[in-house]
């Protein structure tokens, strides 16, 4: 049995947002924190444990504007904080407030599906939203 185990690039990581993200309270450049919802297991070995912190950055936070312009949020996943050091992950989260009050539009990009709550013309990603990311590159872990 090999001493090291390959976790291939593209491996899916199920995540949950820890805090709400909105155009009302967040600004471009804010660091955001998510957590791993379910462990990533390869050949019976846990590669990334549940509750591992994943750091993301808000790359766009446009507040709602004049003439019914909707708020917009874009979030880029950056890395998972593992005991052996950071592990790069990829994925984006997008949220758009609709022009019709009481509705929120959600688009999913790069392997994501998110539930959104109505917020009028502002964009919001509620705390506890389920999202997904993928490993950017192969990683090797030690078997225990």
C-alpha positions in Angstrom: 0.0 0.0 0.0 1.5 3.4 -1.0 2.4 5.7 1.9 0.9 8.7 0.1 -2.6 9.2 -1.5 -3.5 11.3 -4.5 -6.4 13.7 -4.2 -6.9 14.7 -7.9 -7.4 18.2 -9.3 -11.1 18.9 -9.7 -12.2 17.1 -6.6 -15.4 18.7 -5.3 -15.5 20.3 -1.9 -18.9 21.0 -0.3 -18.9 24.3 1.6 -21.3 26.4 3.8 -21.1 30.2 4.2 -20.4 31.1 7.8 -21.8 34.7 7.7 -24.2 36.5 5.4 -22.6 38.4 2.6 -24.5 41.5 1.2 -24.1 44.6 -0.8 -25.4 46.5 2.2 -22.6 45.5 4.6 -19.7 44.2 2.6 -17.2 45.9 0.3 -14.9 44.7 -2.6 -11.8 43.1 -1.2 -13.4 41.8 2.0 -12.1 38.4 3.1 -14.9 36.0 3.8 -14.9 32.6 5.6 -16.7 29.4 4.7 -16.4 26.0 6.2 -16.2 22.5 4.7 -19.6 20.9 5.0 -18.6 17.3 4.5 -15.2 15.7 4.7 -13.3 15.0 1.4 -12.5 11.3 1.6 -10.3 9.3 -0.9 -9.9 5.6 -0.5 -11.2 5.7 3.1 -8.8 8.5 4.1 -10.0 11.9 5.1 -8.1 14.4 2.9 -9.9 17.5 4.0 -11.9 17.3 7.3 -15.4 18.7 7.8 -15.4 22.2 9.4 -12.0 23.1 7.7 -12.0 26.9 7.1 -12.0 28.1 3.5 -11.1 31.7 2.8 -12.7 33.6 -0.1 -12.5 37.2 -1.3 -15.3 39.6 -2.4 -14.3 40.6 -5.9 -17.4 42.8 -6.6 -19.9 44.4 -4.3 -22.1 46.9 -6.2 -24.8 48.4 -4.2 -28.2 48.9 -5.8 -28.4 52.1 -7.8 -30.6 54.7 -9.3 -33.1 53.8 -12.0 -33.6 50.3 -10.5 -30.1 49.0 -10.9 -29.7 45.8 -9.0 -26.9 45.1 -6.4 -24.3 42.6 -7.5 -21.9 40.3 -5.5 -19.0 38.2 -6.8 -17.0 36.0 -4.5 -13.8 34.1 -5.4 -12.7 31.1 -3.3 -9.0 31.3 -2.4 -7.8 28.5 -0.1 -8.5 26.0 2.6 -6.7 26.3 5.9 -5.2 22.8 6.5 -2.8 21.9 9.4 -0.1 21.3 6.8 -0.6 24.8 5.3 -3.0 26.4 2.9 -4.5 24.5 0.0 -5.7 26.4 -3.1 -9.3 25.9 -4.1 -11.3 27.4 -6.9 -14.8 28.5 -7.6 -17.0 31.6 -7.7 -20.2 32.7 -6.1 -22.5 35.3 -7.8 -25.6 37.0 -6.5 -27.7 39.6 -8.2 -30.7 41.6 -6.8 -33.6 41.7 -9.3 -35.3 44.8 -10.4 -38.6 43.5 -9.0 -38.8 44.2 -5.3 -38.9 41.1 -3.2 -37.0 38.8 -5.5 -33.4 37.9 -5.8 -31.7 36.3 -8.7 -29.0 33.8 -8.3 -26.6 32.5 -10.9 -24.1 29.7 -10.2 -20.7 29.7 -11.8 -17.8 27.3 -11.6 -19.6 24.3 -10.0 -21.9 26.2 -7.6 -25.6 26.1 -6.6 -26.8 28.5 -3.9 -30.2 29.2 -2.2 -31.0 32.9 -1.9 -33.4 34.8 0.2 -35.5 37.7 -1.1 -33.8 41.0 -0.4 -35.4 43.4 -2.9 -32.8 45.1 -5.1 -29.8 44.4 -2.9 -27.9 41.2 -3.4 -27.3 38.8 -0.5 -25.9 35.4 0.2 -27.3 34.2 3.5 -25.3 32.6 6.2 -25.5 28.8 5.9 -25.8 28.8 2.1 -24.4 25.6 0.5 -21.8 26.1 -2.2 -19.1 24.0 -3.8 -15.5 24.5 -4.8 -12.9 22.3 -6.6 -9.2 21.7 -6.0 -7.1 23.7 -8.4 -4.3 21.1 -8.5 -3.5 17.5 -7.4 -2.5 17.1 -3.8 -0.8 14.3 -2.0 -1.7 13.3 1.6 0.0 10.9 3.9 -1.9 7.7 4.7 -2.4 7.2 8.5 
